[in-house]
Amino acid sequence: MEGFGATIPFALMACLAGVGAWTDITRRQLSNWLSLATLVAGLAVTAALGTPEVFLSHVGHFAVALGIGLALFAAGVWGGGDGKFYAAVASWFPIGAFFNLVVAISMVGLAMLIVMTVKSRGKLFRKDAVGVPYGVAIGLGALLVLGQGLW
């Protein structure tokens, strides 16, 4: 998708990612309504601008990402909100963009971890910190992939 047709979906994702980042930083929580809104918006944009085959590819990416998110939650790596938000964000991309999205999210998450470690003077986390607010990495990673037109 190029030109003006890509601007509206990017702006919509930027708003959703911004809300996710803000709530994850301030409350360490990603609400169910945000994940649902992100999922519905992603599938609506895809249905409006893509073919049925493309739509099914996006649904497939959502399903794979939901499985991964649930596995990371079960392993104690992510919170439940992170897993649901990741799956909802994945619905914006065809399954062929799976690795691009995972790499982008991972790189932003790594950068955040480094900054948080340096900021806390070598300690991995402050006593009052729960962990990395991964909603920020998920949202920014998605914007990086959208911005590169890899969807």
Backbone as ProteinMPNN parsed JSONL, in Angstrom:
{"seq_chain_A": "MEGFGATIPFALMACLAGVGAWTDITRRQLSNWLSLATLVAGLAVTAALGTPEVFLSHVGHFAVALGIGLALFAAGVWGGGDGKFYAAVASWFPIGAFFNLVVAISMVGLAMLIVMTVKSRGKLFRKDAVGVPYGVAIGLGALLVLGQGLW", "coords_chain_A": {"N_chain_A": [[0.838, -1.16, 0.0], [0.586, 2.162, -0.857], [1.28, 5.738, -0.758], [-1.436, 8.036, -0.158], [-3.337, 6.154, 0.607], [-2.013, 4.567, 2.415], [-1.553, 6.206, 4.527], [-3.741, 6.677, 6.29], [-4.25, 4.075, 7.536], [-1.712, 3.855, 8.827], [-1.751, 6.069, 10.553], [-3.929, 5.365, 12.165], [-2.953, 2.986, 13.361], [-0.806, 4.149, 14.689], [-2.118, 5.699, 16.61], [-3.412, 3.682, 18.133], [-1.161, 2.214, 18.963], [0.116, 4.191, 20.422], [-1.687, 4.613, 22.557], [-1.515, 2.075, 23.704], [1.229, 2.043, 24.445], [1.307, 4.188, 26.27], [-0.529, 3.372, 28.313], [0.686, 1.023, 29.13], [3.13, 1.897, 30.106], [2.359, 3.698, 32.137], [0.454, 2.335, 33.726], [1.165, -0.268, 33.617], [-0.382, -2.078, 32.195], [-2.309, -3.547, 29.64], [-5.255, -3.032, 28.208], [-8.185, -5.051, 27.621], [-10.082, -3.916, 25.88], [-8.481, -2.323, 24.262], [-6.926, -4.192, 22.875], [-8.979, -5.526, 21.523], [-10.038, -3.408, 19.967], [-7.796, -2.877, 18.379], [-7.527, -5.293, 16.999], [-10.019, -5.417, 15.593], [-9.828, -3.067, 14.058], [-7.53, -3.616, 12.509], [-8.354, -5.877, 11.027], [-10.564, -4.778, 9.729], [-9.417, -2.758, 8.128], [-7.855, -4.363, 6.493], [-9.841, -5.943, 5.263], [-11.171, -3.98, 3.857], [-9.246, -2.991, 2.094], [-7.928, -5.105, 0.902], [-7.707, -8.335, -0.762], [-9.801, -11.327, -0.56], [-8.013, -13.447, -0.088], [-5.771, -12.159, 0.97], [-6.919, -11.14, 3.286], [-7.47, -13.54, 4.681], [-4.853, -14.347, 5.125], [-4.023, -12.431, 6.959], [-5.732, -13.028, 9.082], [-4.762, -15.568, 9.641], [-2.173, -14.883, 10.518], [-2.838, -13.521, 12.847], [-3.887, -15.701, 14.33], [-1.642, -17.39, 14.638], [0.046, -15.65, 16.039], [-1.482, -15.255, 18.349], [-1.331, -17.802, 19.487], [1.441, -17.871, 20.03], [1.624, -15.679, 21.778], [0.028, -16.616, 23.913], [1.576, -18.8, 24.685], [3.935, -17.506, 25.538], [2.87, -16.098, 27.668], [2.032, -18.225, 29.316], [4.512, -19.264, 29.922], [5.461, -17.325, 31.546], [6.85, -15.185, 30.546], [5.715, -12.983, 29.244], [3.017, -10.741, 30.051], [-0.549, -11.348, 30.163], [-1.936, -9.338, 28.781], [0.035, -8.349, 27.072], [0.389, -10.528, 25.329], [-2.157, -10.69, 24.116], [-2.339, -8.146, 22.93], [-0.166, -8.235, 21.168], [-1.059, -10.258, 19.405], [-3.329, -8.997, 18.351], [-2.142, -6.801, 17.081], [-0.667, -8.198, 15.194], [-2.644, -8.931, 13.443], [-2.78, -6.934, 11.621], [-1.005, -7.493, 9.66], [0.094, -9.563, 6.911], [0.688, -13.115, 6.989], [3.143, -13.539, 5.849], [4.71, -11.442, 6.704], [5.489, -12.094, 9.204], [8.116, -12.672, 10.349], [9.384, -10.202, 9.957], [7.861, -8.545, 11.64], [8.243, -9.779, 14.166], [11.034, -9.514, 14.484], [11.294, -6.694, 14.442], [9.783, -5.969, 16.739], [11.285, -7.322, 18.675], [13.777, -6.045, 18.479], [13.18, -3.406, 19.253], [12.307, -3.973, 21.838], [14.707, -4.965, 22.941], [16.299, -2.657, 22.791], [14.87, -1.052, 24.578], [15.262, -2.521, 26.944], [18.03, -2.229, 27.279], [18.226, 0.578, 27.635], [16.674, 0.857, 29.962], [18.242, -0.612, 31.739], [20.669, 0.831, 31.784], [19.695, 3.266, 32.718], [18.912, 2.551, 35.288], [21.297, 2.299, 36.504], [22.928, -0.016, 36.069], [21.635, -2.027, 37.447], [19.267, -4.493, 36.761], [16.478, -3.94, 36.968], [14.547, -1.452, 38.686], [13.458, -1.576, 42.122], [10.695, -1.115, 42.284], [9.81, -1.597, 39.74], [8.065, -3.594, 37.387], [8.81, -4.921, 35.132], [9.84, -4.925, 31.679], [7.907, -2.668, 29.85], [6.307, -4.114, 27.595], [4.327, -3.53, 25.763], [4.986, -1.136, 24.578], [7.155, -1.837, 22.927], [5.853, -3.62, 21.211], [3.955, -1.989, 19.916], [5.638, 0.039, 18.752], [7.315, -1.551, 17.187], [5.459, -2.56, 15.354], [4.764, -0.186, 14.045], [7.186, 0.419, 12.825], [7.387, -1.659, 10.951], [5.048, -1.212, 9.435], [5.652, 1.341, 8.485], [7.759, 0.804, 6.771], [6.491, -0.341, 4.745], [6.131, -3.085, 4.633], [3.943, -4.714, 4.686]], "CA_chain_A": [[0.0, 0.0, 0.0], [1.436, 3.334, -0.977], [0.639, 7.036, -0.849], [-2.473, 8.432, 0.786], [-4.012, 4.962, 1.095], [-1.256, 4.003, 3.532], [-1.476, 7.195, 5.596], [-4.814, 6.488, 7.275], [-3.95, 2.92, 8.399], [-0.55, 4.138, 9.663], [-2.195, 6.977, 11.615], [-4.769, 4.582, 13.071], [-2.059, 2.129, 14.152], [-0.026, 5.018, 15.569], [-2.988, 6.036, 17.748], [-3.578, 2.48, 18.959], [0.142, 1.923, 19.571], [0.359, 5.227, 21.424], [-2.507, 4.293, 23.738], [-0.908, 0.894, 24.323], [2.486, 2.429, 25.095], [1.003, 5.038, 27.422], [-1.136, 2.618, 29.417], [1.637, 0.031, 29.624], [4.138, 2.608, 30.892], [1.794, 4.333, 33.333], [-0.294, 1.407, 34.581], [1.669, -1.627, 33.38], [-1.555, -2.855, 31.828], [-2.87, -3.385, 28.301], [-6.664, -3.373, 28.396], [-8.844, -5.901, 26.625], [-10.735, -3.089, 24.867], [-7.456, -1.874, 23.316], [-6.609, -5.334, 22.003], [-10.13, -5.749, 20.649], [-10.081, -2.307, 18.998], [-6.67, -3.065, 17.454], [-7.89, -6.428, 16.149], [-11.115, -5.031, 14.695], [-9.313, -2.081, 13.105], [-6.628, -4.295, 11.578], [-9.113, -6.725, 10.099], [-11.415, -3.907, 8.915], [-8.549, -2.139, 7.117], [-7.482, -5.425, 5.557], [-11.02, -6.313, 4.487], [-11.508, -2.87, 2.961], [-8.202, -2.686, 1.116], [-7.281, -6.304, 0.374], [-8.506, -9.409, -1.362], [-10.13, -12.354, 0.438], [-6.811, -14.228, 0.238], [-4.963, -11.324, 1.859], [-7.642, -11.113, 4.561], [-7.222, -14.815, 5.363], [-3.458, -14.337, 5.563], [-3.98, -11.61, 8.175], [-6.385, -13.823, 10.132], [-3.797, -16.614, 9.984], [-1.104, -14.287, 11.32], [-3.435, -13.309, 14.17], [-4.003, -16.984, 15.027], [-0.278, -17.82, 15.006], [0.534, -14.732, 17.074], [-2.21, -15.537, 19.583], [-0.7, -18.996, 20.053], [2.747, -17.478, 20.58], [1.361, -14.831, 22.945], [-0.429, -17.471, 25.01], [2.724, -19.593, 25.145], [4.815, -16.619, 26.306], [2.172, -15.833, 28.93], [2.1, -19.447, 30.125], [5.904, -19.42, 30.368], [5.782, -16.241, 32.462], [7.714, -14.211, 29.879], [4.87, -11.826, 28.988], [1.711, -10.706, 30.695], [-1.651, -11.7, 29.273], [-2.221, -8.188, 27.929], [1.058, -8.302, 26.024], [0.092, -11.569, 24.355], [-3.354, -10.318, 23.348], [-2.037, -6.963, 22.12], [0.688, -8.712, 20.08], [-1.899, -10.963, 18.428], [-4.162, -7.996, 17.682], [-1.258, -6.058, 16.176], [-0.302, -9.102, 14.093], [-3.748, -8.987, 12.474], [-2.552, -5.877, 10.638], [0.034, -7.926, 8.725], [-0.064, -10.917, 6.381], [1.581, -14.09, 7.63], [4.472, -13.376, 5.255], [5.448, -10.41, 7.438], [5.687, -12.602, 10.562], [9.484, -12.481, 10.842], [9.652, -8.761, 10.015], [7.225, -8.023, 12.844], [8.915, -10.328, 15.354], [12.362, -8.892, 14.591], [11.115, -5.29, 14.818], [9.373, -5.932, 18.146], [12.419, -7.777, 19.491], [14.829, -5.023, 18.49], [12.708, -2.309, 20.102], [12.334, -4.491, 23.202], [16.104, -5.008, 23.371], [16.721, -1.273, 23.019], [14.24, -0.625, 25.823], [15.937, -3.205, 28.045], [19.335, -1.583, 27.455], [17.992, 1.901, 28.211], [16.219, 0.684, 31.346], [19.371, -1.088, 32.532], [21.581, 1.962, 31.957], [19.016, 4.254, 33.552], [18.881, 2.083, 36.675], [22.708, 2.209, 36.931], [23.468, -1.36, 36.03], [20.687, -2.999, 37.984], [18.353, -4.807, 35.67], [15.25, -3.187, 37.181], [14.356, -0.853, 40.007], [12.634, -2.415, 42.994], [9.263, -0.93, 42.036], [9.485, -1.912, 38.341], [7.545, -4.939, 37.19], [9.506, -5.469, 33.974], [9.812, -4.074, 30.499], [6.543, -2.473, 29.341], [6.466, -4.639, 26.238], [3.356, -2.915, 24.867], [5.711, -0.107, 23.831], [7.915, -2.518, 21.878], [4.911, -4.198, 20.251], [3.42, -0.89, 19.115], [6.68, 0.658, 17.932], [7.734, -2.535, 16.182], [4.434, -2.576, 14.308], [4.886, 1.043, 13.254], [8.378, 0.277, 11.986], [7.061, -2.54, 9.819], [4.085, -0.49, 8.604], [6.357, 2.451, 7.849], [8.613, 0.278, 5.708], [5.623, -0.891, 3.707], [6.332, -4.53, 4.582], [2.686, -5.368, 5.029]], "C_chain_A": [[0.892, 1.235, 0.0], [0.605, 4.6, -0.946], [-0.392, 7.274, 0.23], [-3.189, 7.228, 1.391], [-3.299, 4.312, 2.267], [-1.232, 4.942, 4.73], [-2.518, 6.944, 6.676], [-4.566, 5.239, 8.131], [-2.748, 3.172, 9.328], [-0.952, 5.037, 10.834], [-3.063, 6.249, 12.636], [-3.922, 3.676, 13.961], [-1.234, 2.97, 15.115], [-0.84, 5.407, 16.797], [-3.14, 4.846, 18.695], [-2.277, 2.121, 19.678], [0.47, 2.942, 20.66], [-0.428, 4.991, 22.701], [-1.914, 3.089, 24.465], [0.369, 1.228, 25.064], [2.212, 3.227, 26.362], [0.445, 4.228, 28.59], [-0.17, 1.583, 29.974], [2.725, 0.697, 30.472], [3.541, 3.11, 32.205], [1.111, 3.363, 34.283], [0.232, -0.021, 34.526], [0.509, -2.562, 33.068], [-1.946, -2.526, 30.389], [-4.294, -3.919, 28.369], [-7.197, -4.255, 27.275], [-9.503, -5.068, 25.529], [-9.728, -2.607, 23.832], [-7.085, -2.997, 22.353], [-7.755, -5.6, 21.038], [-10.224, -4.663, 19.579], [-8.984, -2.456, 17.955], [-6.971, -4.205, 16.49], [-8.956, -6.037, 15.13], [-10.627, -4.043, 13.645], [-8.414, -2.739, 12.066], [-7.37, -5.136, 10.559], [-10.028, -5.887, 9.208], [-10.603, -3.235, 7.805], [-8.185, -3.171, 6.056], [-8.662, -5.818, 4.678], [-11.355, -5.233, 3.464], [-10.504, -2.699, 1.831], [-7.58, -3.905, 0.444], [-8.26, -7.269, -0.265], [-8.884, -10.412, -0.271], [-8.908, -13.188, 0.845], [-5.918, -13.46, 1.197], [-5.608, -11.283, 3.248], [-7.38, -12.399, 5.35], [-5.78, -14.92, 5.857], [-3.298, -13.53, 6.853], [-4.626, -12.351, 9.35], [-5.448, -14.943, 10.589], [-2.663, -16.086, 10.839], [-1.608, -14.008, 12.734], [-3.459, -14.606, 14.97], [-2.636, -17.489, 15.497], [0.237, -16.96, 16.159], [-0.186, -14.956, 18.403], [-1.64, -16.777, 20.264], [0.64, -18.689, 20.7], [2.557, -16.638, 21.839], [0.899, -15.637, 24.144], [0.71, -18.319, 25.572], [3.683, -18.74, 25.977], [4.187, -16.245, 27.651], [2.278, -17.039, 29.856], [3.499, -19.675, 30.685], [6.319, -18.315, 31.342], [6.682, -15.175, 31.87], [6.971, -12.899, 29.665], [3.649, -11.889, 29.889], [0.64, -11.079, 29.679], [-2.003, -10.575, 28.313], [-1.231, -8.064, 26.79], [0.751, -9.313, 24.929], [-1.106, -11.231, 23.493], [-3.084, -9.13, 22.442], [-1.151, -7.354, 20.938], [-0.14, -9.408, 19.003], [-2.767, -9.973, 17.655], [-3.342, -7.182, 16.688], [-0.891, -6.922, 14.972], [-1.397, -9.187, 13.043], [-3.615, -7.91, 11.401], [-1.615, -6.324, 9.516], [-0.275, -9.31, 8.17], [0.946, -11.844, 7.054], [3.003, -13.994, 7.075], [5.327, -12.322, 5.94], [5.746, -10.835, 8.875], [7.087, -12.291, 11.093], [9.852, -11.006, 10.912], [9.081, -8.166, 11.299], [7.93, -8.507, 14.104], [10.285, -9.686, 15.558], [12.234, -7.436, 15.03], [10.729, -5.159, 16.288], [10.542, -6.306, 19.05], [13.512, -6.721, 19.584], [14.422, -3.826, 19.348], [12.725, -2.748, 21.563], [13.751, -4.55, 23.762], [16.623, -3.605, 23.662], [16.131, -0.741, 24.324], [14.927, -1.245, 27.038], [17.286, -2.559, 28.332], [19.169, -0.223, 28.115], [17.566, 1.784, 29.67], [17.352, 0.23, 32.254], [20.361, 0.044, 32.798], [20.971, 2.992, 32.906], [18.997, 3.838, 35.024], [20.28, 1.774, 37.203], [23.199, 0.773, 37.075], [22.586, -2.425, 36.631], [19.667, -3.261, 36.894], [17.058, -4.021, 35.788], [15.264, -2.558, 38.553], [13.472, -1.784, 40.826], [11.149, -2.311, 42.667], [8.856, -1.264, 40.604], [9.047, -3.367, 38.224], [8.287, -5.64, 36.064], [9.451, -4.479, 32.832], [8.354, -3.908, 30.062], [6.514, -2.85, 27.852], [5.412, -4.136, 25.264], [3.992, -1.822, 24.015], [6.448, -0.751, 22.664], [6.994, -3.09, 20.804], [4.381, -3.1, 19.327], [4.456, -0.253, 18.207], [7.191, -0.288, 16.854], [6.75, -2.603, 15.03], [4.535, -1.336, 13.429], [6.108, 1.011, 12.349], [8.079, -0.566, 10.758], [6.062, -1.861, 8.882], [4.772, 0.615, 7.809], [7.256, 2.026, 6.703], [7.793, -0.306, 4.57], [5.737, -2.395, 3.567], [5.071, -5.289, 4.956], [1.859, -5.539, 3.819]], "O_chain_A": [[1.842, 1.325, 0.777], [-0.617, 4.557, -1.087], [-0.268, 6.802, 1.36], [-3.602, 7.268, 2.55], [-3.92, 3.578, 3.036], [-0.921, 4.512, 5.841], [-2.197, 6.996, 7.864], [-4.662, 5.328, 9.356], [-2.764, 2.75, 10.484], [-0.545, 4.799, 11.972], [-2.944, 6.49, 13.837], [-4.143, 3.603, 15.169], [-0.988, 2.548, 16.244], [-0.308, 5.44, 17.907], [-3.011, 4.99, 19.91], [-2.289, 1.767, 20.857], [1.037, 2.592, 21.695], [0.101, 5.15, 23.801], [-1.82, 3.082, 25.692], [0.581, 0.76, 26.182], [2.813, 2.972, 27.406], [0.895, 4.381, 29.725], [-0.202, 1.293, 31.17], [3.187, 0.114, 31.453], [4.152, 2.961, 33.264], [1.173, 3.534, 35.5], [-0.201, -0.88, 35.293], [0.42, -3.673, 33.592], [-1.915, -1.366, 29.977], [-4.51, -5.115, 28.564], [-6.724, -4.208, 26.139], [-9.488, -5.467, 24.364], [-10.063, -2.49, 22.654], [-6.947, -2.769, 21.151], [-7.523, -5.87, 19.86], [-10.463, -4.965, 18.41], [-9.211, -2.191, 16.774], [-6.699, -4.094, 15.294], [-8.805, -6.3, 13.937], [-10.972, -4.165, 12.469], [-8.525, -2.45, 10.874], [-7.053, -5.112, 9.37], [-10.249, -6.243, 8.05], [-11.061, -3.154, 6.665], [-8.206, -2.877, 4.861], [-8.498, -6.006, 3.473], [-11.771, -5.532, 2.344], [-10.876, -2.303, 0.726], [-6.788, -3.758, -0.487], [-9.469, -7.04, -0.298], [-8.342, -10.35, 0.832], [-8.79, -13.589, 2.003], [-5.366, -14.039, 2.133], [-4.917, -11.381, 4.261], [-7.102, -12.349, 6.548], [-5.524, -15.522, 6.9], [-2.526, -13.907, 7.734], [-4.124, -12.303, 10.474], [-5.353, -15.23, 11.783], [-2.23, -16.752, 11.78], [-0.889, -14.232, 13.707], [-3.098, -14.621, 16.146], [-2.499, -17.961, 16.626], [0.792, -17.473, 17.131], [0.428, -14.858, 19.465], [-1.484, -16.798, 21.484], [0.942, -19.184, 21.786], [3.237, -16.848, 22.843], [1.326, -15.378, 25.269], [0.8, -18.531, 26.781], [4.187, -19.195, 27.004], [4.89, -16.096, 28.651], [2.58, -16.893, 31.041], [3.659, -20.209, 31.783], [7.413, -18.365, 31.903], [7.223, -14.345, 32.6], [7.531, -11.824, 29.879], [3.296, -12.943, 30.417], [0.901, -11.12, 28.477], [-2.333, -10.829, 27.155], [-1.606, -7.714, 25.671], [0.839, -8.998, 23.742], [-1.089, -11.454, 22.282], [-3.55, -9.104, 21.303], [-1.354, -6.866, 19.827], [0.063, -9.166, 17.814], [-2.923, -10.099, 16.44], [-3.8, -6.906, 15.578], [-0.814, -6.421, 13.85], [-1.119, -9.48, 11.88], [-4.285, -7.984, 10.371], [-1.45, -5.609, 8.528], [-0.844, -10.145, 8.874], [1.94, -11.388, 7.619], [3.962, -14.335, 7.767], [6.546, -12.312, 5.773], [6.205, -10.023, 9.677], [7.226, -11.71, 12.169], [10.561, -10.594, 11.83], [9.744, -7.373, 11.968], [8.186, -7.717, 15.013], [10.653, -9.352, 16.684], [12.983, -6.987, 15.897], [11.287, -4.327, 17.003], [10.759, -5.668, 20.081], [14.105, -6.527, 20.645], [15.244, -3.293, 20.093], [13.117, -1.974, 22.436], [13.973, -4.222, 24.928], [17.308, -3.387, 24.661], [16.816, -0.057, 25.085], [15.146, -0.569, 28.044], [17.648, -2.361, 29.492], [19.893, 0.099, 29.057], [18.048, 2.533, 30.52], [17.419, 0.64, 33.413], [20.839, 0.196, 33.923], [21.651, 3.52, 33.785], [19.059, 4.692, 35.909], [20.438, 1.084, 38.21], [23.807, 0.405, 38.081], [22.769, -3.61, 36.353], [19.256, -2.342, 36.186], [16.583, -3.482, 34.789], [15.909, -3.059, 39.474], [12.818, -2.674, 40.281], [10.421, -3.3, 42.76], [7.669, -1.22, 40.281], [9.595, -4.252, 38.881], [8.374, -6.868, 36.066], [9.058, -3.327, 33.012], [7.638, -4.9, 29.919], [6.678, -1.998, 26.978], [5.574, -4.293, 24.054], [3.591, -1.604, 22.872], [6.373, -0.263, 21.536], [7.322, -3.048, 19.618], [4.36, -3.261, 18.106], [4.193, -0.026, 17.026], [7.467, 0.136, 15.732], [7.147, -2.693, 13.869], [4.406, -1.425, 12.208], [6.067, 1.52, 11.229], [8.479, -0.217, 9.647], [6.215, -1.93, 7.662], [4.509, 0.801, 6.62], [7.49, 2.796, 5.772], [8.343, -0.718, 3.549], [5.467, -2.935, 2.495], [5.145, -6.396, 5.488], [0.753, -6.073, 3.898]]}, "name": "protein", "num_of_chains": 1, "seq": "MEGFGATIPFALMACLAGVGAWTDITRRQLSNWLSLATLVAGLAVTAALGTPEVFLSHVGHFAVALGIGLALFAAGVWGGGDGKFYAAVASWFPIGAFFNLVVAISMVGLAMLIVMTVKSRGKLFRKDAVGVPYGVAIGLGALLVLGQGLW"}
